[in-house]
């Protein structure tokens, strides 16, 4: 065995001299930085033998075969003295205190760290003894009748190793707080059970000579360039400048291998809260399999709330530039949540540390999406400006505005008379803003943009998962939901991954529950379609009313009035049904009994997306593809219920109706969402403070309240986590891509909204909400698949919008086949001369009776009444239809081909990141070889035997 190690052995110092790994922020913050330089690494290795193969990192799989792993404990002393920097709290424990002191790593920090020990923690975050940190808060009412359950639950929590302390509220005499502290032994126990990865070794990085030389060249060039105003100054975030560490699942048997400089700060605040939450979820409050978990106690009123505390106030009397940040919350507010930081990049590492990886990934995705909207918004703005500048020179608009002698047929059965085509001059010019030559180009651009956005997000996600030490965190490590364990505790099978028995849901039970859930989904979708049908009927009724309106302005612009009121009524219905959808989706998801929390979230998110997507877009699909398609012709109109005549498109097309529908819904929805996200919590928090002041409490200033009281008066985070945040952005992504051919300003509106949304969400998370439970995640979940589906749907819908809703294809066919440039190709606007007259058919109004006489025009391709086959479709109609079908096929194949080619060209993971990961694994393997050799040599020396030039 030793011969094998000697044959493979290479000195790490030689490896490091050759190349040094490019630094990046990965893993949990390395709380104790080793001061050992690479060339002295061999001399500082301190090796011990242990066995814990089932919990090691995947990069150590090779050493698992030998059931051993060796690592180091770097002892760094403070320059100029050997006294302890930190004072440990005396605890009653079976762990050897001398071992504890030997594990502490003492160092002189390079930068001031926030909350390095309990002396800098506010007293409102500690127990009464001023030593034990508060990791979690439970809130209950003294008047609650669930006393027995609460007492049993708290007794079991103490049995699990947690420490509890009760404190009455200063603002409400009926409220009692239960402060929870997790001692060191309990943290270690559950950190091992939860496979929490902790730092154990400083990383070694490499940079080859080429990148070094290039780096010097880049640095010299950057020194001449102006400073990027969007970047945060490194001096503004000193707490993030920490070295990286290798991490491994925590194991008490090898505790001496991990980098521990202070037991109080070894586990970060978010990790401590996550461990306590894990215990709360699995502690019983009554005898029985299903009688466990804080969620059930919150549901039955035993407790009013459960949350981790914020790390203090987010405001300070002293400027952060001169006095520094008081805590991480204060730092987040000053460098992220303030509205004055709207143009700055987000401090993602700090967000992830305070709120967890799941929320950190959301803000990373939102920032990436917002940045990618900039080119889309610019191109959409250029297309709109092109339509604006060419509006007066458009041949179609000029012909409509000059058609004073063209009499159009009545638009309704009652109270309608014939009208002049020139009356719709403004309507035609507004239509040209969104239906011009740039429409097709912009639709293709947005389809490609969606692909580029998703492909580059995968690369960005790969970098974040590496930096945040999520590469080896997989779903197999995720815990089962307590509800699932309780429901199927009597049915077990062996997990093929872990080899351990776990609760199992039979296929027949899963299928039956899934069928009930699918039936509920179809029922709700049918309810949406019924609401859309009601809006269609309203538009038909309103159309006749606006035509006969006494106010001349409304009577003249009855089409705008009909569309506008229809959109507003539709928006009210949409927002009303959303409340019902959320409750139904929640019940259906719980009925399915998902196995893990991520499965529950994915199932719930998919239902909510289907409901709201159909709810928002069903009326838009109606206007885009059905409005005016089945209206019939004068003298033979199709009627709804044999009473109301179906709507027709304007002579300049139906695209303006689609644009109006999208614009109003998008703007109103964004205003409503912003109010509900920030305005509503602000009003609630203001009302809570007002009640406190009116309660006659002896509190002159809010700052006198302890932190748990302040957090209790804040609003809780949405019960569904980030689902509402993602859903809002994904639906916006649909608006931005699916019908973008009809509304090129959609990306610009989305960009402006997202710039506000980022700071609004940041302000809400930091100041208005209680601190959410930090959770881990490797990606954005099911939302990425939904985004890909929207990208595919966008190609199809934009092809149909251009071919069917827009007048691009009829104009194209006329220019090539029927216009003055016949068989010469479309060269300029003069080729469309006579297009309006060609697109209007003739009808004999005498056939209507009621005193009508003469001829009128209507939008269609039909033969005149004096032809041999009156009112039959003309040859031009079939040419246009064939061109539309051909355009759809060519557009879809072309765009899908470009999308696939771009997706193939862009790898999911950057090459330098792949090299960095492979190099890291290689270095770790070399460390392990050298560690084994040194261990064998020490054993020889310990036994008094010679070990030089000897084989064991």
N, C-alpha and C positions, 0 to 999 in steps of 0.2 A: 504493500500500500504506500509506504513512504517513497519507494522507488518511483511510483506513479506521480506523486506530488513533486518530487525533485525533478522529474522529467518535464513537468508542465510549469514549474515554478519560474516566475519572472519577477524581478523586483519592482514593486510599485513605484518606487522613487524613479526608476528608469522610465517607466511608463508615463509618469507625470511630466518628467523632463521633456519627453517627446511631444506630448500633446496635453492640453488642459481643457476640460469641457466648458463650453460656453455657458455662462451663468444664466439662470432663469429662476423665477420664484416658483418653487414647487414644494408641496407638502405643507404640513402645519408649520407655523413659525418656529424656527429653531431658537428656543429660548436661551440656550447656552451655546455660544459659538466657540468651537475649538480653535485655539490659537496655534495648533500644530501645523507646520508648513509641510508641503508634500515631501521635501527632501529628508525630513526628519520623521516621516510617518512610520517607518519600520521600527525606530527606537521607542515609539510611544505606544505600540500595540500591547495591550494587556489582555490576555486570552484566558478564557475559562471554558470548561466543558459543560454542555447541557444538552437535554433532549426535549424538543418541542416541535416536531416536524410538521404537525398538521396545521400550525398557525403561522408559518413563515411566509414571506413574500414569494411570489411566483418566480422571481429572478433567482431565488436560492433553491430551485428544484433539484439541481445537481447534488447539492450537499445533503438533501433529505435522504438520498440513497444510503448515506453513511450514518444517518441518524445523529449528526452532530453539526453544530454551527458555532463559530467563534467570532467574537467582535471585541471592541475595545471600550475601556472606560477612561476617557481623557481627563486628567486632573490638572486644571489650570488654576494657578494661584495669582492673587492680586499683587501687582508690582509694588514692592516696598513694604509688604507685610503679609502675614499669614493668618490673620483673624478672619472669622466667618463673616461673610457679608450679610447673610440672612439668619434670622433667629427663628428656629422651628418651634411650633406650638407643641407643648407636651400633651401627648394623647395616651390613653390606656390602650395599648396594643401589644400583640405578641411579637411584633416585628422588632428585631434587634436595633436599639437606638444607635449603637456604634456603626452598624451597617448603614443606617440612614445618613449619618454624618459623612461616611466614606463615599457615599454616592453623590453628595452635593458637589457641584462644580462651581468654583468661585472665579469670577472674572470682573474686570473693569469694563462696563458697557461703553461702547463707542458713542451711542446716542441715548438720550433719555427715553426710557420706555414707560409706557403708561401702565399704572397699577402693577409694579414689579412685586410688591408685597402688600400685606394687609395694612401697613402703616399709611399707604397712599390711597386706600379704598375709603370712600365716604362712610361715615358711621351708619347711615341709613341702609347700607348694603351688608351690614354685619349683624350678628346676634348681639344680645345685650352685653356679652363678655368682651366685645370688641375684637374678637379673634376669628370666629367662624364666619365664613363667607356665606351669604344667602344665594343659593343656587336656583331656588324655585319658590313660587308663592301660590298657596291655595287660599281661596276666599269662600267663606260660608256665612250664612245668616244665623244669628243666635236663635231666632224664632223658628228655624227649620225643624221639622219633626223627624228628620232622618238622623237622629242622634246615635242610635245603635250602629248603623252602617258606618257612620263617620268615625266613631270610636274604634270599631274593629279595623277599619282601613288604616287609621293612623297607628294603631298598635302593630299591625302587620308591617307597616313602613319602618317602624323602629326595629322590628325583628329582621328586616332586610339590611339594616345597618345605617339607615338614614337618621339624622338628628332633626327634631322638630321643636319649634318654639312659637308660641302664640302671642299675638299682639292685637289689641283692639284698634279699630279705626278711629282717627281723630275727626273725621268728617261725618260719620254715620254710626250712631250708637248700636245699631243692630248688626254691624259688619265686624267679622273677626278674621284676621289674617293668620295663616299657618306658614311660618317661614321654615324652609327645608334646607338643610346643609348635608352634603355628601362628604363623609370623612375620607381620608386617604385610602384606607383599606377597602371601603366600598367602591370607590372610584376604580381602583385597580382590579377588583373582582369583576365588575361589570364591563370595564374596558376590554378585558380579556374575552368575556362572553360575546361582546358586540363586535369583536375584531377591529377595534379602533386602532388605526395606524398612528404610531408616535415616532418622533425623531430618535435615531440611535447613532448616527455617524455623520460627520460633516462630509459633504459631497466633494468630489474631485472633478474638475472640469478640464476640457482641453480646447485649444484653439490652434490650428495649424499655422505655419509661417505665412501662408497666403492670406488667410483671414486677418492675421495680425497686421501685415503690411497694408491690406485694404482698409483695416480699421483705422490705422494712422492717417491714411489718405482721406478717408471719410471725415474723420475728426478735424483735420486741417481745413477741409472744405466747409464743414459746418460752422467753424469759427467765424467765417466770413459772411455766413447767411444770418438773416434776422431770426430772432427766437420765435418759436412756434407759440402763439398766444393760447392755443387750446390745451397745451400740456400743463400739467400741474408741476410746480416746482418741487424738486426732491427735498428741499429744505422744509417745504410745507408738510411733508409726510415723513418725518424722520423715523417713525415707528415701523415703516415698511422696509427700511434698509437693513435687512437681516440676511445672513447667509443661509444656504439651503442645506438640507440634511436628507440622508437616506432614511426611509421610514419602513417600519415593519409592524405587523399586528402585535399589539401589546400582550406580553406574557409575563406573569408574575415570577415564573421560574427563572427567567433571564432578565429580571428587573435591573440588575447591575450593568447590563449592556446598553441601556437607554440613556440618553443625555438628560440628566436631571440636575438642575441647579437650584430648584426650590420646589418642594412638594406642592406649595400653594399655587404656583403658576405653571407647573408642568402640564396640567390639563387646562386648556383655555376655558374661558367662561362659557362659550358656546358648547364645547365638548362636555363640560360638567352639567349644563342644562339638559343636553341630549341624554346623558346617562340617567339623570334623575327622571326624566320623562319616560325612559324605558322601564324603570322600576315602577312608576305610577301606572303604566299601562298594563302591568302584569301582576299587580298586587290584589289579592282577594279582599272583599268587604263582607262576604257571606260564604257559607259552605255551598259548594256547587261549582261545576265547570264554568258556567257562564257568569258567575257573580264575581267579576273582576274588572279592573280597569277604571281609570279616572274618567274616561269618556262616558261610561254608563252612570257614574256618580254625578257628572255634570248634567246628564240627561234627566235624571230623576229628581234633581233639585237638592241633592246632598251638598254639593258645592256650587257656588255661583260662578267661579272662574278659576283657571289654572294657567299660569304664565311665568316665564322667566323674567326677572327684573331687568330694567334698563340699567346701564352702568353709570347712572347719575344724570344730572341736568345737561341739556343740550346747549345751554347758554351760559355765558360767564361774564362777570363784571369787567374782566381784564381782556385786552386784545390778545388774540391767539398768536400774533406775530411776536409779541414781546414776552408773554408769560407762558406760551405753549398751550396745548390742549389739556383740559382737565381729565378727559376720558375718551374712549373711542367714539362714544355717541356725540360728544362735543366736536371731535375732529370730523366726523361724518357730516355733521350739520354745516360746519364752516367751509369744508372743502368739497361738498357734494350737494347738500339739500338746499342751500341758499339759492334764491332766484338769481342772484348776481353771478352764479357760476354756470349759467345756462350754456355758455360756449366752451366750457372746459371738458376735457376727457373725464370719464368716471374713474375713481379709485377702486377698481374691481377687487383688488386683493383685500383692501380694508372692508369693503362690503361683504365679501365672502367670509372674512374672519368674524364679523359681528353678527351677520344674519344667516350664515351657512352657505354651502355650495349651491343649494337649490335656488335661493333668491339671487345669489351672485350670478348664476347662469342666466336667469331671466333678464337681469339688467345688462349683462354682456350681450345677449341676443337683441334686446331692445336697442342698445346703442349701435350694434352692428347694422340692424335693420334701418335705423334712422340715418346712419352715414351712407348706406347704399341708396337711400331715397334721393340723395342730393343730385346725382346725374340724371335719374329718372324725372325729377321735378324740373330740372333745367331743360331737358329735351321736350317735356310736355308743355312748358311755358313757351318755348320757341315755336312749337306747332300751333299753339293758341295765338301767339303774336303774328305768325304767318297768316292765319285766317283773319286776324284783325286788320292787318295792313292790306290784304287783298280783297277785303269785303266789298269795297266800292268798285273794284275792277272786275269782280266776278261776273261772268256773262249771264249765269243763271239768275243772280240777284238783280242785275240790271233789267233783264227781260221781265221779271215779275214786277218790279217797280214801275216799268213803263207800260204795263199791260192795262191801260185804262179802258180799252174797248173789249176786253175779255170778260164775259159774264160767266160766273161760276154757279153751279147748281146749288139749291138750298142744302144746308148741312143738317137739317132736322125736319121732322114731319110737321110740327106745329110751330106757329109764330116765327117761322124762318122764311126769308125771301132770298132771292138771288143776290149776289154780291160781286163786286169787281175784284179781279185778281190783284190789282195794284194795292188794295186795302191791306194785303198781307206783306207789304214791303219790309217792314221792320222784322217780322217773323222770319222772312227769307234771309235777311242779313245776319240775324242772330244764329240761324241754322248754319250758315257758312263758317262761323267761328269754330264749330266743332265738326263739320263735315266738309273737309277740303282735301287737297292733294296730299297733305302730310299724314292723313289718318292711317293709311296702310303701313307706311313706314313706322309710325309710332307703335302700332299694334305689334309689328314684328320685333321692334326694339324692346318693348316691355316683356314679350315672351322670352327673349334671350336674357333680358335683365333678371327675370325671376330665376332662371337656371343658374346664372352667375352668382346671384345672391345666395342661393341655397348651397351651391358647391363650395363657395368660399367660406360660408358659415361652418361647414363641416371641418375645414382646415382650422378655422379659428377655435372651434370647439375642441379639436384635438390638442391644440396648444394649451388651452385652459385646463383640460383634464390632466395633462401632464404636469403643468405648473402647480395644480391644486392636488396632486397626488391621488387622482381618481382613475388612473389607468388600470389598476388591478382590482378596483372596486366594482363588483359585478352584482347582478340581480340575485345570484344565488346566496349572497351574503345578506340580502334583505330579509327582515323578519316577517313572520306570518301575522296577519291581523288578528287581534284578540277575538273579534267576532267570528272569524273563520275557525280559529282553534276551538272556541266554545261550541260552535254548531256541529263540527265534524270530529270532535275529540274521540268518539267511539269507533271511528273508521280511520285506520292508519295503514300506511304502506311505507316501504323503505325508499327514502330519497335517493335516486341514482347518483346524485352529485356528492352528497355528504355521507351516504351510507347509513343514515340514522332514520328511525321511524318518525313520521310526521302525519298530522291529520290529512285526510284525502277526501275529495269531493267526487262521488261516483258520476260517471258520464251521463247516466239517465237523469239524475237529479240536476246536473248542470244544463243538460239540453232542455229539460222542461222549464227551468227558470229562464233560460235564454229565449225560449219561444214566447213566454209571457212578456218579457222585456221588449222583444221585437214587435209584438202586437201593440204594446203601449206606444212605441215609437211611431208606428204607422197611424195609430189613432190620432196622435198629436199633430202629425203632418197633415192628415186629412182636415183637422180643425183649422190649420193655417190656410189651406186651400179654400176652405169655406169662407174664412175672413177675407181672402183676396177676392173671391166671387162677390162678396157683399160690397167691397169697394168698387168693383166694376159696375154693379147695379147703381151705386151712388153716383158714379161719374155719368152714367146714362141719364139719370134723373136730373142731376145738376146741370147737364148740358142744355136741356130744354129750358130750365129756369133762368140760366144766365143769358140765353139768347133773347128772352122776353123781358129782361131786366130793365127797369125804368132808367137807371143811371147809364148814360150813353157810353161812358168809358168802359164799364163792365160789359155792356152789350156789344161793343166793338171788339173787345179782347176776350170774348167768352172762352176761347180755347185755353188761354193762359189761366183764366179764373178756374176753369174746370180742372185742369191739371194740378194747379197749386193747391186747391182745397182737397182734391183727391189724395195728394201726397201727404198733406197734414193729417187728414183723417187716418190714412194708412199708418203714419208714424205713431199716432196715439194707440192704435190697435196693436202695433208691434210691441211697444213698451209695456202695454197691459198684459199681453200674452207671455212676455218673457218671464214675468213673476210666476205664472202658472207652470211654465216649462221647467223652471228650476226645481220646483217642488216635486213635479212628476219625475224628472230625471233622477233626483236624489232617492226617491222611493224605489224606482226601478233598479238603480244600481245596488242599493242595499239588498234588494230581493235576489240579485244574482250571487251574493256572497263571494266577492272576489277574494283571491288567496292572499295577496299582499297589498300594501298601501298604494304602490305604484299601479297595480292592476285596477284598483278601485278608482284612482284618479284618472287613468286612461279611459276606462269605461264611462265614467261620468262626463269627462271632457268631450268624448265622441258624441254622446247623446246631446249635450248642450250645444255643440257645434252644429249638429244636424238640425236641431230645432230652430236655432237662431238664424242659421244660414238660409233655411227655407223661409223662415218668417221675414227676413230682410229682403231676400232676393226674388221671392215669388212674384211680387207685383212688378219688379223690374223685368223679369223674364216675360211677363204678360205684355208689357209695353214694347219690349224689344222684338218679340217674335209673333205676337198674336194681334196686337192693336192694328186695326185697319186691314187685316189680311182676309177677313171673312165678312166684311160689311156688305158685299154685293154691289149693285149698281143702281143708279136712279131708275125708278119704276119697278125695281125688283130687289129691294133692300132686305137683308136678313134682320129679323127682329127677335129680341129676347122676350120670352113669354108672350109672343105675338103682340107686344105692346111698345117696347123701347127699341129704337133702331140702334144698331151697333155703331160704335164710333168709327170715323174715317180718319185717315192720315191727312195732314196738311199737304197742299200741292208741293211744298218744298221738302216733304218727308216727315217721318215720325221720330227722327233722331233728336230733335229738340225736346220732345216729351220725355224721352229716355234720359237725356242730359239733366233736365229739370228734376226728374224723379231721383236720380243719383245725387245731384248736388244738394238738394234740400234734406234728404235722409242722412247723408254723410255729415253735413254741417250740424244739423239738429242733434244727431246722435253723439257727436263729439262734445257738443256743449252739455248735453245731458249727462254723459259719462263723467266729464270733468267735474260737474257739480256734485254728482253722487259720490265721487271718489274723494274729493277734498271739501267741497262746500258743506255736505251733509255731516261729516265728522266734525268739522269746525263748529257748526251750529250745536251739535250734541255736546261737544266738550265745553262750549260756552255756557250751555244750559246747566251742565253739571257744576261748573264753577259758580254760577249764579245761585244754584240751590245751596251750595256750601256757604256762601256769604249770607244768604237769607236764613240759614239754619241757626244763626246766633253763635257759631263756634268762636272760641277765643283765638282766632288765627288772624293776625294782622297781615301777614304776607304768605303767599303761596309757597315760598321757599322753605318755610318752617315745616311743611309736611314731609314726612319720611317718603322714601322712594316708592315703597309699596302702595302708599296712599295715592301718590301722584299717578302711578301706573294704573291703579284701579279706576281712577276717574277718566282714563283714556279709553278710546274705543278699541274693542278687540279686532284682530285681523279677521277677514272673511273666513267663515267656517270651511270653505272649499279651497283655502290656500290661494295659490296663484292662478287658479282656473279663470277667474274673471279678468285678470290682467292679460293673460295669454289670449283668451277668447276675444277680447276687445281688439287686440292687435291683429289677430288672425283674420277676423271679419274685415278689418280695415285693409289688410293685404288683399282680400278678395275684391273689395271695392276698387283697389288700386290697379288690379290686374285683369279681372274678369271682363269688365265692360269699359276698359280704358280707351278703346277706340271711340266710344261715344262721349267720353269726358276726360280729355287730356290734362285737365287741371287737378285730377284726383291725386297724383303723386305729390304735387305741391301742397295741397291741403293736408295730406297725410304727414308730410315733412314738418310743416308748421305745428300741427297737432302733437307730433312726437317730441319735438323740442320742448314743448310745454309738458308733455306727459312724463318725460324722464324726471324733471325736477319736481313735478307734482307728486309722482310716486315716491320720490326720495323724501320730500318733505313730509308726506303722509307716513311713511315707514318710520322716520326718525322722530317726528314730533307728535303726530296725532294718533298713532296706534300703539298698543302695547307691543312689547317685543315678541315677535313670532318665534316659534320653536325652530332652532337651527336644524336643518335637514340636509342630507347628502343627495346628490344626483349627478349622473354623468352626462346627461343631455336634457333637452327640453321635452322629452317624453313623446307622446303621441302627436304632439303639435307639428313635429317635423314631417311626419307622414301626411298630415292634413295639408301642410303647405305645399308639398309635392303634388298632392291631388289637385289643389287649387291651381297650381302652375299648368297642369295638363288641361284642366277645364278651361283655363283662360285662353289657351290656344284655340280650342273649339269654339267657344262663345264669341271671341273676337272675329274669327273667320265668318261666323254666321251674322254678326252685327254688321260687318263691312259688306257682306254679300246681300243680306236681306233688308236690314234696317236702313243702312246708308244708301244714298243715291250714287255711290261711286261706280258701281257696275253698270246701271242704266246709262250714266253719262259716258262711261268708257265705250259701251257698245254703240251708242249714238255717234260718238266722235269717229269711230273706226268704220262704221257701216252705213250710217244714214246722214251724217252731217256734211258740211262743206268740204271737210278734209277726208272724204270717203276714200278708203283704200290707200291713204297716204300716211296714216298714223296720227296720233294725238301729239300736236306740237305746241299749241298755245290756246288761249281762251277763245279765240275766234272759231276754233273747230267746234265749239258748243253752240254756235249761233243757231237759233231755231229749236233748241232742245226743249224748252218749256212747252212750246206749241206741239212738239212731237209727243210729249208725255201726257197730254190731255186729250181725252176722247170727247165726242160730241153726243148730246142727248136732246131729243125733241121734247120740250116741256109740255107740249100739247097732250102727250100721253098721260100726264098726271091729272088732267082735268082741272076743276076748280079755277077756271079762268086763266090758267097759265098759257103762254104762247111764246114762240120763238125757240131758239136753241141755247143751250148752256153747256159748259165744259165741266168735266170731272176727271180726277186722276186715275187713269187706267190705260191699257193698250187694247182698245176694242174698236170694232168696225163702226162707221157712222150709220145713222138710221136709214140713209138712202142707199146703202150697199145691198148686194144680193143676200148677204147673211148678216143682218144688222146685229150689232152688239156681240158678235163673236170675237174671240181673241185673234189679234192680228199676228203676222209673222214676226214682228218686232218683239211681241210678248214672249214667244218661244225662244228667240235669240237671247233675250235678256235672261230668261230662266236657265237656258243651257250655260250661259256665261257665269251665272251665279253658282251653279253646281260645280262647274269646272274650277272656279276660283276657290271654293271651299276645299276641294281635294288638293289643289296645288298648294294653297296656303298652309294647310295642315301638314302635308308631307314635307314641305320646305322647312317650316319652323321646327317640327319635331326632329328632322334630320340635323338642323343646326344645334338644337338643344342637346341631342345625344352626342354630337361631336364635341361640343364644349364640355359636357360632363365627362367625356372620356379623356380630354386633354388635361383637366384639372384633377390632380390626385387628391384623395381624401385627407392625406396627411403630408405635411411638408417634408421634403427630403432631409433637410437639416435636423428636423425633429426625430425622424427615423434613425439617422446616424447617431444622434445624441442618446437615444434610448438604447440602441445596440451597444454603443460605447460604454454606457453606464453598466449594462449587464456584464460586459467583458471585464471591466474594472472590479466589479463586485466579485466575480469569479476568481480573479487573480488575488484579491484580498483573502478570499477563503482558502486558496491554496497556501498562501504564505502564512496564514493564521494556523493552519494544521501543522505545517512544518515547525513553526515556533513552539507550538504546544508540545509536540513530541520532543523537541530539544529541551524544553523546560522540565518535562517529566524525567528525562534522562539525568539532567543536572540535579533534580530534587532527590533522585534515588542514589546519587553519588557515583554514577557510572559515566564513563567517557561517552561523548556523543559526537565529537568531531571525527569525521571520516569513518563513521560507523553507520551501519544500517540496522534498523530494529529487527 
